[in-house]
Each structure stands twice: as structure tokens, then as C-alpha cells.
Amino acid sequence: MGEDGRVFVRGLESDKYELEAFRREQLARARVRDDTVVTDHGEAVAHSGSNKQSRTWWRIGPGDEEFLTQTLQVHFVEIDGHGSNRGHGHQNEAAFYILSGAGYEIHDDQRYDWKEGDFVFVHTDSVHRHFNPYDEKALTLVVKAKSSWMFLGLLQQGRGGPVDRPDEFGPREDWSQIWTPGVLDRTKVIGVEDTVWEDTELGRIRVMTSPQTDHARLFSVDAFEWAVDAGSRTARYWKMADEVLYALHGGGYSLHWEVQAEIAERYYAHIAKEPTRHEFSQGDVLYVPQNTVAQHFAADGTPLRLLSFQNRLFKHLGYDNVKVLEPAPRSETAAADLARA
């Protein structure tokens, strides 16, 4: 893309057969972004969903300077009371968490209602539009693996209209004939009431989407929510996928240990002796790079709630394990449940 254009996919180049310089540059970037960081506005990039009743702004995207990642893009959509955005379509999925307000979607002429705390999906190849029929503004956090579609050449998107060169093409065919069988029966809205809190080695979490949630119509983004008691912490964990976290409630800090690869007769991992520290507050986005050991701490005197997102493609590439190096302490809720048992 040109200097003033929108970047959909960023390339990698090297004069030698190694990309370590790129990784070093990526790791040097700031990993916490607050409300002052707006990498793009919907109006500036002519986003096909924005209008006078709806605003779109990006927190993380592949065109960022300084560049972080393109495995996930993060932006916000705000819809005025009794307003809507402009309908459009794209091949990539989009997942959005409702931060405040309520409303509904029209996806392929089907209605899906949502409220605060719900996790909602725009499915692959969907014509969709967001509506807010209430007085209060609605604010959503949108997370999508759009660049993965772009890398695969799935580029057909826009506001819609007749096909180009109609004389060269036949009549309409049902696009869904090439979808995965059974997707039309999957759910498009995951509410808090549809999930369960679990006490795991990672900590107290509720899973919204994963490869195991095969009732959900989302294939590209895995998401869960962490609940961390005031003064406590999550597990210290190591995984290959990079991760985007949103501080839903509370604040604290995150420790990250870089992992170095030793390429000998096989790959060996070396974990840094000292971590880097990254302070965050409520409403901030925290980025954890690929192949990093991480641990998150509730440090502002209040309980911490974190939303965690990653691109599921890593699991399909063989990186579907999370190694817990130090389990999370038992939560106060789990201890109370155990005492009542």
C-alpha cells in the first residue's frame, strides 16, 4: 500500500536467511496501548461500516507504526442511541465483545440480539450491520484475524452492489455451498450465562471460544476471561501464540520473559533470567509477543478482569499447548466453594 493508504498485510524482507532482526525490532515496541493510541480512524481509511451514527477507531493493526502484530487486529465501534452503522460485507470473521450498551445485528437477513458482556460473531462471508435501538450508546471491542484471510487471498469485501462485468457471469448461486457443513446451526452470540467459570492452573477463567466450543460459529479467534483477586496473579505460562489482552476491570502489571531459540541438532528454548515489566490500567490493551513467558498481576487494590484473545491458526500449526511454569494461586471464590463443599 502507498504511504497514505491502508495496510492490510505487511511483508517481511531480509538480505540473509534469518529474521532475527525483525523479531528484535518487534520486541522493542511498547506493549501497552491506552486511549491515547489511535492508529486509524474509520473516516480516515474510508471504513465501509462508519457513518455519522457510528464511529470506528483502531488500537492495533498491521499498518501500525510502531509495528506490533498482524495475527490480530483490535478496534472499537461506538454506535449512538437509536443509531446504526452502515452495512457491509467481508470474507473474514470478526468477533466483538460488548463493553457497554445493547443492540442487535442483521447478518445475512437474520437478527441476533446482544447486550453488555456478550461475545458476538460476524461469520465468514457475512453481510452485516449493527443497530442500537436504545437511548444509551453502545461500545464494542472488535478483535479479528483479518490478515490471515488476506494472506490466503480472501479479499472480496465492501459495501455491496451489482457484480462487475455481469454479461460475463451466470445467475446467482448459493455461496454457502462451500462452507463447512453444519455452520448454519452454530450460535452467533455467547453470553456470560452461556459460559462457566473454572479454576485451572492458569487461574480462574471462563472460556468463550476455543477449538472445543464447536457450537460457536467462530473459527479464527480464541477468547477467555480471567478473574484475578486483588493482590493476586495469574499463572506464569509459556506458549507460542502471541496474545492481546484487554483490561476490562482493574489494573496492574505484566511480566514478560523473552524466549531465545538455540538451533543445534534440534530446537532448544532458553528463557530470559529477568523479565520486562509492563504497567497497565483499566481500558488498556496489553500485547504479549510470540514465544514469550508471561504472568499478570492485579496491583491496584481491586480485582482484575482481563479478556484474552489469540489467533487460532497457531493451534492448527501444531502449537496448541500452554506450558504452566508456575500455577496461579487458588482464587478466593474457589476457596469459598471448597469450604462449602
N, C-alpha and C positions, 0 to 999 in steps of 0.2 A: 504494500500500500504506500501511497505517497505520504509526504511528511504531514500533510493536513488531513489525511484520510483515516478511516477507522481500520485498526489492525484486527484481523480475525484470527490469523495464525502467525506465529513468529518462527523464523527459521534459525538453525544453528549452523555455524560455519567454523572451520578450523583449518589452518595450514598443515597441521600434523594429525596423526591418527590418535587423538586424545581430546577430551573435552573438559579436562580438569580446570582450565582457566575459567570456563563458563560457570562451573559449579562454584568456584571460589567467589566469583562476582555475585552470583545469586545469594550465597550465604552471607555476603557482606551487607545485604539490604536490610533496612528496618523491617521488623516483623509484626509490629503493632500499628494499626491504622485506625484513627478516630474520626469523628465527624468532620474534622477539617480537611480530610483527604477525600477529594472528589476527582477521580481520574478522567471521567467523561460525564457530560450531561446528555440526556435524551435529545434535547433540541440541537445541541452542537453536532451530534452524529446522525441527525435525522432518523432517530429511532422510530420504527413504524408503529409502535404502540402508544407513543406520547401524544397528548393534546392539551388543551387548556384546563381540563379537569383532572389530569393525571400527569405526574412527574416521575422521571426515571433518572437515577444517578448511580454511577459505578464506584465501588470501593476497590475491587480487584479485577483486572482484566489483562489479556495478553499484550495489549498495547501500552501497558504501564511503563512509565519512566519514574522511578527505577523499577526494573522488571522483577517480578516475583515468580509467577507461575502461569501456566495456561491449562493445567489439569482441571481447574475450577475457576469460574467467574462469579463474582459476587456483586449484586447491585440491589438497589431499593426501588420499590414502586409505591408511590403515595397517591391515593385516589380521594378526591373531595367527596363530602357528603352529597348524596343524590347525583353522583357523577359516574363516569366510566372512562376507561382508556379507549384507544382506537383498536379495533380488531385487526389481527394479522395472523400469519401462519409461518411456521418454520419446522424444519425436519428434526432439529434437536429437541430433546426433552428439556423441561425447566421444572425445578422444584421450588416452591416458595412457602416459607414459614410466616404465619400471620402474627405480626408483632402487636398490632392493636386494631380494633375495629372489627367489622364483619361485612360480608357481602356474598357474591356468588360469581360463578364462571359460566360462560357459554362455550363449550368445547364441541365442535362438530354438531351444533344444534342441540346439544344436551346440556342441562343445567346441573351445576354442582355448587351447593351452598357451603360457606366456610365461616369460621369465627376465630377469635383470638386463641392462639395456641395450636391451631390445626396446621398440618403439613399437607400441601396440596400439589398435585402434579399436572403439568401440561404434557400430554403424551406425545410420542413421536408422530410427526406429520399431522399436527393439530391446527385447525383454525380456531382461535380462541380470543376471548375478550373478558376483561374484569369489570364487574359492576359493584357499586356501593349504593344501595337504596336507602341508607340510614343517614342520620344527621352528623354523626361523628366521622372524621376522616379515618380511612383505613391505611395502614402501613404494613408492607410486606418485605421480607428479606428473601431475595431470589438467588438461588445457587444452581449453577448448571455447568455441565461438562461440554459446552458448545464447541470448543476447539477440537474435541475428539471427533465430532461429526465433520468438521471442516477438513481435518487430516484425511478422513475417509472419502472426501469428495461429495458429501451430502449437503449440497449448497442451496437447494431450492426453497426459497423463503420470500416473504414480502407481504404487502397488503392485499394482494389478490387482484383478480381481473381475468379477462379472456386470455387464452393461450396465444403465444406468438405464432405467426405463420399457420393459422388454422386450416388452410387448404391442404397443408402437407400432413395433417394428422386425422385419425379416425375419431369415432364418437367417444364419449366418456366411458371409463372403466372404473370399477370399484378399487380404489387404491389399497384398501385393507386386505386384499387378496394375498399380499406378500408380507403381511405382519405375522408375528409369532402366533400360532394357534392359541385361542383362549384368552387373548389380552382384553377383549371386549367385556369379559366377565370380571376383570380385576378392578379393585377400588381405586378411586382417584383422590380421596380425602382421608387422611389418617388423623383422627382426633386424639386428644390426651386420653379420652375414655376408651380408645381402641388399643392402648398400649399398657404395659405393666412395668412397674419399677422393679429392678432386680439388683441384688447385691452380688457383685462379681469381684474378681481380682482387680479389675480396672477401677472399681468404685461403684457407687450407686448410680445406675443408668437405666434409661428406658429407650429401647431401640425403636426407631420409627421405620427405617428401611434398611435392608441388608439382603444378601442372596437368599436368606432363609424366609424373608417376608414375601413369599411368592404369590400372596393375594394382592399385593400392591402393584400398580401399573407404573413402575419406575425401575429402569434397568441401569442407570448410569451413576446415580449418586446414593451413597450410603450415609445414613444420618442417625445420630443418637443424641440424647441429652444427658448431661452429667449433673448430679446434685451433690455438692461438696459442703459439708458442715463448716461453719465459721471456724477459722483457725486450722482447718484440716487440709488434706491434699488428695490428689488422685494417685493412682499407681505411677510408678516410674516404668515406662514402656518403650519398646523399640519396634518399629515397623518400617517397611519400605515406602509405603504411600505417603505423599505429603498430605497435609490436613489444614483445613480452615476452621477456626473456632470463632464463635460469636458470643460475647459476654452478655447473656440475657439478663442476669441479675448479679449484683455484687462485682467486686474487683479483686485483683491480686497480682500474682506474677507467675511466670512460666520459666522453667529451667530447661535448656536445650543442650544436649551433648552431641557434638559432631561425631559422625562415624566415618572413619577412613578405611578405604579398601586396600588390602595388601594382595596383590596379584602374584601368587607364587605358583606351585603345582595345582593350586585351586584358589578360590577366593577365601580370604580371611578378613574378619572385621576387627577394627581397633577403635574402641570408644574413648573419646577425649576424657582426660582426667578431670578437667574443670569445665563446668557448663557456662553458657552465656545466660544472662538474666533479662527478662522482658516483662516490664510492668504493663498492666492493662486495667481499664476501668469499664464499668457498665456501658454497653453500646459499642465497645471497640471490637475490631476484627483482629484476631491473632493468627499468624501463619506459622506452621511447622513444616520445614523443608523435608524433601525426600530423605530416606535413610537417616533418621535422626532419633535419638533417645529423648523423650520429653516427660515432664512432670509439671502439674499445675497446682497452684496453692491459692486458697481463699485467705486473703490477708487484710481485708478492710474492716473486719469485725462483724461481717454479715455472711450468711450462707451464699455460696457461689453457684450459679447455674450457667452451664456452658453448653452451647449447641456445637456439635462436632460433625463435619462433613468431609467426605473424601470421594474421589472418583473410583467407581467400582472396577474400572478397567484393570487396575493393579491386581485385583484378585483373579481375573481371567488370565493374567500374565504369569500367575504362579506365586504371587506374594499375598496369600490370604491369611497369613498368621501374624498375630501380635504377640511378641515375647514380653511377658511381665517380669521385669528385673527386681521390682520391689512392690508388693501388693499394697493397695490402698488400705488405710485403717478402716475398721468397721464403722459404719455410719451410726449416728445416734438413733436414727429411725430403725435400722436393723437391730441394734442392741435392745431397743424398746420392744420390738416384735419378738425377739428371742426371750426376753424376760416374761412376756405374756404367754408364751407357748407352754 
